[in-house]
Amino acid sequence: MPEKDRVTPTLLTDLYQLTMAYGYWKKQMLGHEAIFHLSFRQEPFNGGYAIACGLSDAIDFLQNFEFQPDDLAYLEELRGSDDVRLFEPKFLDYLQTLRFACDLDAIPEGNVVFPHEPLLRVTGSLLQCQLFETALLNIINFQTLIATKSARICLAARGSPVMEFGLRRAHGPDGALAASRAAYIGGCVATSNVLAGKVFGIPVRGTHAHSWVMSFQTEYEAFEAYAEVMPGNCVFLVDTYDSIEGIRHAVKVGRRLRSAGKDLAGIRLDSGDLSYLSIVARGILDLAGFKTTQIVASNDLDEHVIASLNEQGAMIDLWGVGTKLVTAFDQPALGGVYKLGAIRSGTGPWQKKVKLSEQAAKVSNPGSLQVRRFEDQREYLADMIYDELDGVPTERTIVDIADVTIHRKIPGSAKHNDLLVPIFRRGELVYERPSIQKMRALAQSELGRFYTGVKRLLNPHIYPVGLEFGLYEIKSRLVQEARSK
C-alpha cells in the first residue's frame, strides 16, 4: 500500500457514497446542509457499556481528505452496467478541489458510552457529510469495539496489569496498529507491537518464544543464554517441555542473575492448567526467595477465562492477552450506524428527519443531538439525549428508546455535563487532542463513576439512557407523519 494511501485514504469509502455525492452535485444540491450522527444500537459483548475510541484517527482522516490525481484517474475509468462512465469529468474536477469544511462534534476518547448516543455529529454540506460516512464508521466502530473488549478484560483482571499480545493474530497491519492503540486506551498497560510503541508511545513488552528454548540443547542452557543477553529483562517462558521443571530451571538461573546484581523479573505460563501451575509456581518461587518475581499468564485468554482463574485462586500477577482481544473474538463488529438527523436548503429552516423500522430501536432520532450525563456526588445516574435545535432542555424526564412506556425522572439536584464537544468548525480543528496516556486515564476514571453492576460480565445492570421528553414527542409525531405518507 503506497504511503499516501495510508495517510490520506480518500477512496476508503463505499461506491454508493460517491454515486450519491454525484447525484447531489448533478441535482444542484450543493447548497443543502445536513446533520448526521454516528452511533451504535446495542452494547457489544452482551455487556453494559462501551468505551469511545478512534476520534484521533478520524481527525487525521478528515484533515487529510483530498482526492489525489491517481484517485480521480481511477474514478474516471469506472463504468456502470451500461458500460458508460459513472462520473462525468466536471464532477471529478469538483472533487479535485474538495476539502473538509464541516463542523464536527464528538465524545472524546476514553468516555463510557451507550447505545443510541451520538459518538460523532457531523454538520455541513450534505454532499460532504455523506462522503465521510463509511470511513468514519470504519474507524470508530473497530476501535470502540477493541477499547471496550480491553476494558472488560482489564476489569476481570481485578487490578492486575494486562498486556496486549495480539499482533500476529490481528486483522492485517493497520488492524493491528488500531487494535494496539484501542487496547491501550481501554486499559492495557503495554503491547508487544513495536510499531505501535513507536507510533503511539505505548510501552512495549516481550520475552522469548518456545523456539529460543528449542534452539539450545537444554532448557536450562537456553535460560542461561537469555540471561546473559538480557539480564535486565528476564521473563522465562517455562512450558516448552515441562512447566514445573521449567520453573525450577528459571529459579536456578535467577540465583545466578542475583549474584551478578540482577534479578529474575518473571516466568510465563502459556499452556496447561494455569490456575494449578500458577499456585505451584508461586510456591516454588517464594520458597526460593523470589517473592517479587512475577507470574505471567497467556494462552487464549479473555475476560471470562481471567475471571474464572481469579475465582479459582490463581496466583497470576500479569496477563498477556492476544487473539481474543485484538480480533474482538466473540463479536466481530460493533454495528455502528450513521444516520441523517436534519437537512436544510441554504439558510432555510432545518427539517428534522427520521428513518423508520419495524423495530423501535432502529428508528433514527431526529435533530442535532447532544448527550447530557447526570450525576450525584457518588456516581453517574442517567444520560439524556436531547436536540440542540430546540435549545437547552429544562425538562428532566427521559423516555426509554426501546420501551417508550418507561419514563424516568432525573432528580433536580443532579448535576450534569454535556458529552459532545467541538472538534472542527468549518473544517478548522478547534480541539486540542489529549495524549494517549490521558485518554487511557480518562477511561479508568470514568468507569469508576458507574454503578458496579453496569460493569458485570454477565447480565449487567442497564444504565438509564433515554430521549428528552420533548424530543420523544417530536420523534413520535414525525414517525406518525412518515407512516401516513
NORKARA-V930133 format. One line per field, one symbol per residue. ss: DSSP state (@ for helix, = for strand, . for the rest). phi: phi as a letter, one per 30 degrees, with the letter a starting at -180 (. if undefined). burial: b if it has 9 or more other ideal C-beta (glycine too) atoms within 8 Angstrom, else e. Layout:
ss=???
phi=???
burial=???
//
This chain:
ss=..@@@@@.......@@@@@@@@@@@@.....=========...@@@...==...@@@@@@@@@.....@@@@@@@@@.=.....=...@@@@@@@@......=====....==......======@@@@@@.@@@@@@@@@@@@@@@@@@@@@@@@....====..@@@..@@@@@@@@@@@@@@@...==..@@@@@@@...=.....@@@@@....@@@@@@@@@@@.....===.....@@@@@@@@@@@@@@@@@......====....@@@@@@@@@@@@@@......====.....@@@@@@@@@......====.@@@@.........==========.....==.......@@@......=======....========@@@......====......===.....====.======..==......@@@@@@@@@@@@....@@@@.........====@@@@@@@@@@@@@@@..
phi=.eeddddbddddadedddddeddddddhcdddcbbcbcbbcbddihccabcdajdddddedddcdaddedddddddddbddcicedbdedddddddcdbdbccbcadedjddbbeidddbbcbleeddedddeddddeddeddddddddddddddddhjddbccccedcddiedddddddddddddkdcabddddddddcidecblbbcddddddcdbdddddddddddbdcbcbcdccdcbdddddddddddddddddcicaddabbcbaiddddddddddddddddjcdcddccbbjhdbddddddddddiecccbccccedcdchecadadidbbbdcabacicdddcdbbcdadcedcddcdjcdbccccbcdcadcacccbcddciddcdccccdddbddccbcdeddddbbdddbdcbbhicdcccddddddddddedddedcceeddcddchdddddbadeeddeddddddddddddd
burial=eeeebeebbbeebeeebbbbbbebbeeebeebbbbbbbbbbebbbebbbbbbbbbebbbbbbeebebbeebbebbbebeeeeeebbbeeebbebbeebebebbbbbbbbbbbbbbbbbbbbbbbbbbbbbbbbbbbbbbbbbbbbbbbbbbbbbbbbeebbbbbbbbeebeeeebbbbbbbbbbbbbbebbbbeebbeebebebeeeeebebbeebeebbbbbbbbbeeebeebbbbbbbeebbbbbbbbbbbbbbbbeeebbbebbbbbeeebbebbbbbbebbbebebeebbbbbbeebbbebbbebbeeebbbbbbbbbbbbbbbeebeebebbbbbbbbbeeeeebebbbbeeeebbbbbbbbbbbbbbbbbeeebbbbbbbbbbbeebeebbbbbbeebeebbebbeebebebbbbbbbeebeeebeebebebbbbbbbebbeebeeebbbbeebeebbbbbbbbbbebbbebbeebeee
//
